[in-house]
Amino acid sequence: MALDHNILLEVGTNEFEVVEFIIRSDKDNYYGINVAKVREIIKFPEIIRVPEAHPSIVGTANIRNKIVPIINLAYWLNLKYDYDATTAKVIITYFNLQYNGFIVDDITRIHRVTWADIKDYSSISDFHLANSVLGVVNINNRLVQLLDFEKIVSEINPNTKMLNVDIDYNLSSKRSKKKIFLAEDSDVIRKLLNRNLESAGYIVKTFENGKKLLEALDKDTPDAIITDLEMPVADGTFLIKQVRGMEKYKNIPIIVFSSLASEENEKKVMGIGANAFIGKPDMGIMINTLDKYVL
């Protein structure tokens, strides 16, 4: 089952599509992943075992001439150890410039939802995966948990994590006069970006989502905006479209810093007014790009 990403929604409406899937243990557990991260859904492939791999990795598979790690998602979630290879499905993802495959028991369907529908996971007291879930959404009277696949992959493969970068401090005095607004829902990434930008010399204000950044524009004027794409309440494309509709900010530099790096996503965000699209985890390129637009 290949997904056609050209049939997706109008950009900037704050809507997205989620693939709902099931992992069965003592009950059916419902989870979701943003369609933008999914390349295709396949039957369980032929596996080559990998010595000394993370225990969640069952091996690798050749998928369309690419060697893809196959991850037992139920094992990582501590739900169960086994799976039925005769009926299991594998969700092939692409984000942070990497392919991965996640074993699930079944796929239900694709749903269209808005980021405003996503509720804070911490408000759901009977769940125990708060650090691994972006939020929850009520679909057909059941709570579907949107998993943080970037976090899962970074813990399985630490080489994919964003790290502090080497910074050209010769520009620090020029940067010290510039204020940057940053919208990023991941607390870990937001703090890391803030630390690196402030270390470079910039004045930084951070926000958990696009809505909070938009509200701040009424009270303060930044020299540039950096935004993620996937964010609850108001996502990055909605933020860009709203900012470009403001006469005061129609020319402000907007840099997208996202794991959803692809040619199609870059075209979409540039088409609604972004100045640059940088794929995570290239933080050094992002800071250099920011320098180009504001110094």
Secondary structure, 3 states (H helix, E strand, C coil): CECCHHHCCCCCCCEEEEEEEEEECCCEEEEEEEHHHEEEEEECCCCECCCCCCCCEEEEEEECCEEEEEEEHHHHCCCCCCCCCCCCEEEEEEECCEEEEEEECEEEEEEEEEHHHCECHHHCCCCCCHHHEEEEEEECCEEEEEECHHHHHHHHCHHHCCCCCCCCHHHHHHHCCCEEEEECCCHHHHHHHHHHHHHHCCEEEEECCHHHHHHHCCCCCCCEEEECCCCCCCCHHHHHHHHHCCHHHCCCCEEEEECCCCHHHHHHHHHCCCCEEEECCCHHHHHHHHHHHHC
